[in-house]
Amino acid sequence: MRPLKITIVGAGIGGLAAAIALARDGHSIRMIERARDFSQVGAGIQISPNGMAVMMALGLDKEFRTETIRLEAVRLKDGPSGQNVATLDFRRHAGDLRWQLSHRASLVAQLAAAARGAGVTIDLAVDCVPPPEGQALNSEDLLIGADGIKSRMRAHVDNEPSPFFTRQVAWRTVIPDARCEPAVEVHMGPGRHLVTYPIGGGQRNIAAFEERANWVEEGWTHEDDPNNLRAAFSGFGSDVRRMLESVETVHLWGLFRHRVARRWVHGRKVLLGDAAHPTLPFLAQGANLALEDAWVLAAAIRRHDLQTALERYQARRIPRTTRIVNAATRNARNYHLRIPPLRFAAHTALKVASTVAPAAMLKRFDWIYRHDVTSLEV
């Protein structure tokens, strides 16, 4: 294919990964991003093996591994008692795979440096208003909407009904971390749960979730009083309460459920990442799916004429992203069981499974983690 002139709206993980792959294929790439800088982008992030496959294909995995923490285990704990329910030992039962823990800003900075090194132009503090439906693009051959969960591009590609509040809210914060133990801990309780893990630099990420009847708007910039977070988890064990005592600032947002876009392509406009398939955070797959999207889109453009490439990209990605989005939605319910007998039975089943067949617990998610888009034909 002749070199294309491509504009990418949104310089997040998916947009930057797509820019790198497309620029290396000889296309002219300009990125526009509303944020003024990359310095304060989110908090902790987990890149699972399916995302690491893309990082490897981009030649960025070695640098990323040296700057981040390799996850060795996930521990599921009963929140109120603090007792361990089950442990997933990645080193022992999935040693050929790699999960990495990082601050989101570190990954974005690495991707941005690689994009600029590939000749990508990144314009910050620029707002993009896509051309209305039926109007031509200015001079671009392709306009990629990678502008996140509040995408403006999506409305120009797919008609989306209003997202609905899931009756769950999330707090996110970072605290000092001296031990830096390479494990994710999930503390489960009635109507709430808390996830914590190290992200390097002497920091620990905390994401806490609570069921709640009302919320005003979607967003992740609402600063909250740390005492509200502490009160919500006051019935949890001493380890959780001790961590929350060190919280100085915290942000709170409502979790809204969006459907996966039915149409990702319209003319020469195409969606990628959260713009196409916003997912709840209960499988830690948002960034990983964006990396997958980026690779598949670039690979399709590499192998086909533009229109065929866009159609094949959409056909390949919709089934997988829909399945993962639905699985993430179900996962929250498993953490929040309220009825004591049901909760006891579920925790007992987890304990037995982690003792009798620990490898099988991980294999249940092979369809997510062992899926390597870089080895598949597009």
C-alpha positions as CSV (number, residue, x, y, z in Angstrom):
1,M,0.0,0.0,0.0
2,R,1.2,3.5,-0.7
3,P,2.1,5.6,2.3
4,L,-0.9,7.0,4.0
5,K,-1.5,10.3,5.8
6,I,-3.1,9.4,9.1
7,T,-4.3,11.5,12.0
8,I,-4.8,9.8,15.4
9,V,-7.0,11.5,17.9
10,G,-5.8,10.6,21.4
11,A,-2.3,9.9,22.6
12,G,-3.1,7.2,25.1
13,I,-1.7,3.6,25.1
14,G,-3.7,2.3,22.1
15,G,-3.2,5.4,20.0
16,L,0.6,5.6,20.6
17,A,1.0,1.9,19.9
18,A,-0.8,2.2,16.6
19,A,1.2,5.3,15.7
20,I,4.5,3.4,16.3
21,A,3.4,0.4,14.2
22,L,2.0,2.5,11.4
23,A,4.9,5.0,11.3
24,R,7.4,2.1,11.0
25,D,5.4,0.9,8.0
26,G,6.2,4.2,6.3
27,H,3.0,6.1,6.9
28,S,2.9,9.7,7.9
29,I,1.4,10.0,11.4
30,R,0.1,13.0,13.3
31,M,-1.3,12.6,16.8
32,I,-3.4,15.2,18.6
33,E,-4.1,15.0,22.3
34,R,-6.2,17.3,24.5
35,A,-3.9,16.9,27.5
36,R,-1.1,19.4,28.0
37,D,1.5,16.7,29.0
38,F,1.9,13.1,29.9
39,S,3.2,13.7,33.4
40,Q,0.0,12.8,35.4
41,V,-1.7,10.1,33.4
42,G,-3.7,7.7,35.7
43,A,-2.1,5.5,38.3
44,G,-1.3,1.8,38.3
45,I,-1.6,-0.5,35.3
46,Q,-1.3,-4.2,34.6
47,I,0.1,-5.4,31.3
48,S,-0.8,-9.0,30.9
49,P,0.7,-11.6,28.5
50,N,-1.6,-10.7,25.6
51,G,-0.5,-7.0,25.9
52,M,3.1,-8.0,26.4
53,A,3.0,-9.9,23.1
54,V,2.3,-6.6,21.3
55,M,5.1,-4.8,23.3
56,M,7.5,-7.5,22.2
57,A,6.4,-7.2,18.5
58,L,7.0,-3.5,18.8
59,G,10.5,-4.1,20.2
60,L,9.6,-2.3,23.5
61,D,9.3,-5.2,25.9
62,K,12.9,-5.3,27.2
63,E,13.0,-1.7,28.2
64,F,9.5,-2.0,29.7
65,R,10.5,-5.0,31.7
66,T,13.5,-3.3,33.2
67,E,11.5,-0.4,34.4
68,T,8.5,-2.3,35.8
69,I,7.7,-5.1,38.2
70,R,7.0,-8.7,37.1
71,L,3.9,-10.0,38.8
72,E,4.4,-13.3,40.5
73,A,1.1,-14.0,42.2
74,V,-2.5,-12.9,42.8
75,R,-3.9,-13.4,46.3
76,L,-7.7,-13.4,46.8
77,K,-8.5,-12.5,50.4
78,D,-11.5,-12.2,52.6
79,G,-11.8,-8.5,53.3
80,P,-13.4,-8.5,56.8
81,S,-11.1,-11.3,58.3
82,G,-8.0,-10.6,56.2
83,Q,-7.6,-14.4,55.7
84,N,-6.3,-15.8,52.4
85,V,-8.9,-17.5,50.2
86,A,-6.8,-18.5,47.2
87,T,-3.5,-17.8,45.6
88,L,-2.7,-17.9,41.8
89,D,1.0,-18.6,41.5
90,F,2.0,-17.2,38.1
91,R,5.7,-18.2,38.4
92,R,4.8,-21.8,39.1
93,H,1.8,-22.4,36.9
94,A,2.3,-19.9,34.1
95,G,6.1,-19.3,34.1
96,D,6.3,-19.0,30.3
97,L,4.0,-15.9,30.5
98,R,4.7,-12.5,31.8
99,W,2.6,-9.9,33.6
100,Q,4.1,-6.5,34.4
101,L,3.0,-3.9,36.9
102,S,3.7,-0.2,36.3
103,H,2.5,3.3,36.7
104,R,0.5,4.2,33.6
105,A,2.5,7.4,33.1
106,S,5.7,5.3,32.7
107,L,4.2,3.2,29.9
108,V,2.7,6.2,28.1
109,A,6.1,8.0,28.3
110,Q,7.9,5.0,26.8
111,L,5.4,4.7,24.0
112,A,5.5,8.4,23.3
113,A,9.3,8.4,23.1
114,A,9.2,5.4,20.7
115,A,6.5,7.1,18.6
116,R,8.6,10.3,18.2
117,G,11.6,8.1,17.4
118,A,9.6,6.6,14.6
119,G,8.9,10.0,13.2
120,V,5.4,10.6,14.6
121,T,4.3,14.2,15.3
122,I,2.5,14.5,18.6
123,D,0.7,17.8,19.2
124,L,-0.5,18.3,22.8
125,A,-3.2,20.6,24.1
126,V,-5.1,20.3,20.8
127,D,-8.8,19.6,20.7
128,C,-10.2,17.8,17.8
129,V,-13.7,18.1,16.4
130,P,-14.2,15.4,13.8
131,P,-16.0,16.4,10.5
132,P,-19.7,15.6,10.6
133,E,-21.0,12.5,9.0
134,G,-21.0,12.7,5.2
135,Q,-18.3,15.3,5.1
136,A,-14.9,14.5,3.8
137,L,-11.8,14.5,5.9
138,N,-9.5,17.4,5.3
139,S,-6.4,15.8,3.8
140,E,-6.1,12.6,5.8
141,D,-6.4,9.2,4.3
142,L,-7.5,7.9,7.6
143,L,-8.7,9.4,10.9
144,I,-8.3,7.0,14.0
145,G,-10.4,7.7,17.1
146,A,-8.3,6.6,20.1
147,D,-9.7,9.3,22.3
148,G,-10.8,7.1,25.2
149,I,-14.0,6.4,27.1
150,K,-15.4,9.9,26.5
151,S,-14.6,9.7,22.8
152,R,-16.0,12.4,20.5
153,M,-15.0,10.3,17.6
154,R,-17.4,7.5,18.5
155,A,-20.5,9.6,17.8
156,H,-19.2,10.1,14.2
157,V,-18.8,6.4,13.6
158,D,-21.4,4.6,15.7
159,N,-24.7,5.6,17.3
160,E,-24.3,4.8,21.0
161,P,-27.1,4.8,23.5
162,S,-26.4,6.5,26.7
163,P,-24.1,4.5,29.1
164,F,-25.8,3.4,32.3
165,F,-24.5,3.6,35.9
166,T,-23.5,0.2,37.2
167,R,-24.2,1.2,40.8
168,Q,-20.6,0.9,41.5
169,V,-18.0,3.6,42.3
170,A,-14.2,3.4,42.3
171,W,-11.5,5.2,44.4
172,R,-8.0,5.3,43.0
173,T,-4.9,6.5,44.9
174,V,-1.2,5.8,45.2
175,I,0.6,5.3,48.6
176,P,4.2,4.8,49.6
177,D,5.3,1.2,49.4
178,A,8.4,0.0,51.2
179,R,8.0,-3.8,50.7
180,C,7.3,-3.8,46.9
181,E,6.1,-7.4,47.0
182,P,5.4,-8.5,43.4
183,A,1.8,-9.6,44.0
184,V,-1.7,-8.3,43.4
185,E,-4.0,-8.6,46.4
186,V,-7.8,-8.6,46.0
187,H,-9.6,-8.0,49.3
188,M,-13.2,-9.1,48.8
189,G,-16.2,-8.0,51.0
190,P,-19.9,-7.6,50.9
191,G,-20.8,-5.0,48.3
192,R,-17.1,-3.9,47.9
193,H,-13.6,-4.9,47.2
194,L,-10.1,-3.4,47.1
195,V,-7.2,-4.2,44.8
196,T,-3.6,-3.3,45.6
197,Y,-0.2,-3.9,44.0
198,P,3.2,-2.2,43.6
199,I,4.0,0.0,40.7
200,G,7.7,0.7,41.3
201,G,9.4,3.9,42.5
202,G,8.4,3.0,46.1
203,Q,4.7,3.3,45.3
204,R,1.7,1.1,45.7
205,N,-1.5,1.4,43.7
206,I,-4.9,1.1,45.4
207,A,-8.2,0.8,43.5
208,A,-11.2,0.3,45.7
209,F,-14.8,-0.3,44.6
210,E,-18.1,0.1,46.4
211,E,-21.7,-0.6,45.3
212,R,-23.7,2.6,45.5
213,A,-27.2,3.6,44.4
214,N,-26.6,7.1,43.0
215,W,-23.9,8.9,41.0
216,V,-24.0,12.1,39.0
217,E,-21.6,11.7,36.1
218,E,-19.0,9.6,34.6
219,G,-15.4,10.7,35.1
220,W,-12.2,10.1,37.0
221,T,-11.2,13.6,38.2
222,H,-13.5,14.0,41.2
223,E,-11.3,14.4,44.2
224,D,-12.7,12.9,47.4
225,D,-12.0,13.0,51.1
226,P,-9.7,10.1,52.1
227,N,-11.9,9.6,55.2
228,N,-14.8,8.5,53.0
229,L,-12.6,5.8,51.5
230,R,-11.4,4.8,55.0
231,A,-15.0,4.7,56.3
232,A,-16.2,2.5,53.4
233,F,-13.5,-0.1,54.3
234,S,-13.6,0.3,58.1
235,G,-14.9,-3.2,58.4
236,F,-12.0,-4.8,56.6
237,G,-8.9,-6.3,58.2
238,S,-6.0,-4.5,59.8
239,D,-3.8,-4.8,56.7
240,V,-6.3,-2.8,54.6
241,R,-7.0,-0.3,57.3
242,R,-3.3,0.3,57.8
243,M,-2.8,0.9,54.1
244,L,-5.7,3.4,53.9
245,E,-4.3,5.4,56.9
246,S,-1.5,6.5,54.6
247,V,-3.8,7.8,51.9
248,E,-3.4,11.6,51.5
249,T,-5.3,12.3,48.3
250,V,-7.8,10.1,46.4
251,H,-10.0,10.4,43.4
252,L,-13.5,8.9,43.0
253,W,-15.6,8.2,40.0
254,G,-18.7,6.3,39.0
255,L,-18.4,3.2,36.8
256,F,-20.6,3.3,33.7
257,R,-21.4,0.4,31.4
258,H,-21.0,1.1,27.7
259,R,-21.8,-1.4,25.0
260,V,-19.1,-2.3,22.5
261,A,-19.6,-0.2,19.4
262,R,-21.6,-2.1,16.7
263,R,-19.7,-0.2,14.0
264,W,-16.0,0.7,14.4
265,V,-15.5,1.9,10.8
266,H,-17.4,4.6,8.9
267,G,-15.8,5.7,5.7
268,R,-12.2,6.6,6.5
269,K,-12.9,7.0,10.3
270,V,-12.1,4.1,12.6
271,L,-12.2,3.5,16.4
272,L,-9.6,2.0,18.6
273,G,-9.4,1.2,22.4
274,D,-11.8,2.6,24.9
275,A,-13.4,4.7,22.1
276,A,-14.7,1.4,20.7
277,H,-15.1,-0.8,23.7
278,P,-14.9,0.8,27.2
279,T,-14.5,-2.0,29.7
280,L,-14.9,-2.1,33.4
281,P,-11.7,-2.6,35.3
282,F,-12.4,-6.0,36.8
283,L,-10.1,-8.0,34.5
284,A,-7.5,-5.3,34.0
285,Q,-7.8,-5.6,30.3
286,G,-8.5,-2.0,29.1
287,A,-4.9,-1.2,28.1
288,N,-4.2,-4.7,26.9
289,L,-7.2,-4.6,24.5
290,A,-6.0,-1.2,23.2
291,L,-2.6,-2.7,22.5
292,E,-4.2,-5.6,20.6
293,D,-6.4,-3.2,18.6
294,A,-3.3,-1.2,17.6
295,W,-1.4,-4.2,16.3
296,V,-4.4,-5.7,14.4
297,L,-5.2,-2.4,12.8
298,A,-1.7,-1.8,11.6
299,A,-1.3,-5.4,10.5
300,A,-4.5,-5.2,8.4
301,I,-3.4,-2.0,6.8
302,R,0.0,-3.6,6.0
303,R,-1.6,-6.5,4.2
304,H,-4.7,-5.1,2.4
305,D,-6.1,-2.1,0.6
306,L,-7.5,0.4,3.1
307,Q,-11.2,-0.4,2.9
308,T,-10.6,-4.2,3.2
309,A,-8.1,-3.6,6.0
310,L,-10.7,-1.6,8.0
311,E,-13.4,-4.2,7.5
312,R,-11.1,-7.0,8.5
313,Y,-9.9,-5.1,11.6
314,Q,-13.5,-4.6,12.7
315,A,-14.5,-8.2,12.1
316,R,-11.5,-9.6,14.0
317,R,-11.9,-7.3,17.1
318,I,-15.6,-7.1,17.8
319,P,-16.1,-10.7,19.0
320,R,-13.1,-10.8,21.3
321,T,-13.6,-7.4,22.9
322,T,-17.3,-8.1,23.5
323,R,-16.5,-11.3,25.2
324,I,-13.9,-9.7,27.5
325,V,-16.1,-6.7,28.3
326,N,-18.9,-9.0,29.3
327,A,-16.5,-11.2,31.4
328,A,-15.2,-8.1,33.2
329,T,-18.8,-7.0,34.1
330,R,-19.5,-10.4,35.6
331,N,-16.3,-10.5,37.6
332,A,-17.3,-7.7,39.9
333,R,-20.3,-9.6,41.1
334,N,-18.1,-12.5,42.2
335,Y,-16.1,-10.1,44.5
336,H,-19.1,-8.5,46.1
337,L,-21.2,-11.5,47.4
338,R,-23.4,-10.3,50.3
339,I,-25.4,-13.4,51.4
340,P,-23.2,-15.2,54.0
341,P,-24.0,-18.8,52.9
342,L,-23.3,-18.0,49.3
343,R,-20.2,-16.1,50.2
344,F,-18.9,-19.0,52.3
345,A,-19.6,-21.5,49.6
346,A,-17.9,-19.4,46.9
347,H,-14.8,-18.9,49.1
348,T,-14.7,-22.5,50.0
349,A,-14.8,-23.5,46.4
350,L,-11.9,-21.1,45.6
351,K,-9.8,-22.5,48.5
352,V,-10.4,-26.1,47.3
353,A,-9.6,-25.2,43.7
354,S,-6.4,-23.4,44.6
355,T,-5.3,-26.4,46.7
356,V,-6.3,-29.3,44.5
357,A,-6.0,-27.8,41.0
358,P,-4.1,-24.4,41.1
359,A,-3.0,-24.6,37.5
360,A,-6.6,-25.1,36.4
361,M,-7.6,-21.8,37.9
362,L,-5.2,-20.0,35.7
363,K,-6.1,-22.0,32.6
364,R,-9.6,-20.7,32.8
365,F,-8.2,-17.5,31.5
366,D,-6.0,-18.9,28.8
367,W,-8.4,-17.5,26.2
368,I,-7.5,-14.0,27.4
369,Y,-3.8,-14.3,28.3
370,R,-2.5,-16.7,25.7
371,H,-4.2,-14.9,22.8
372,D,-1.4,-13.5,20.7
373,V,-2.6,-11.1,18.0
374,T,0.9,-10.7,16.6
375,S,0.9,-14.4,15.5
376,L,-2.6,-14.4,13.9
377,E,-3.5,-13.8,10.3
378,V,-5.6,-10.6,9.7
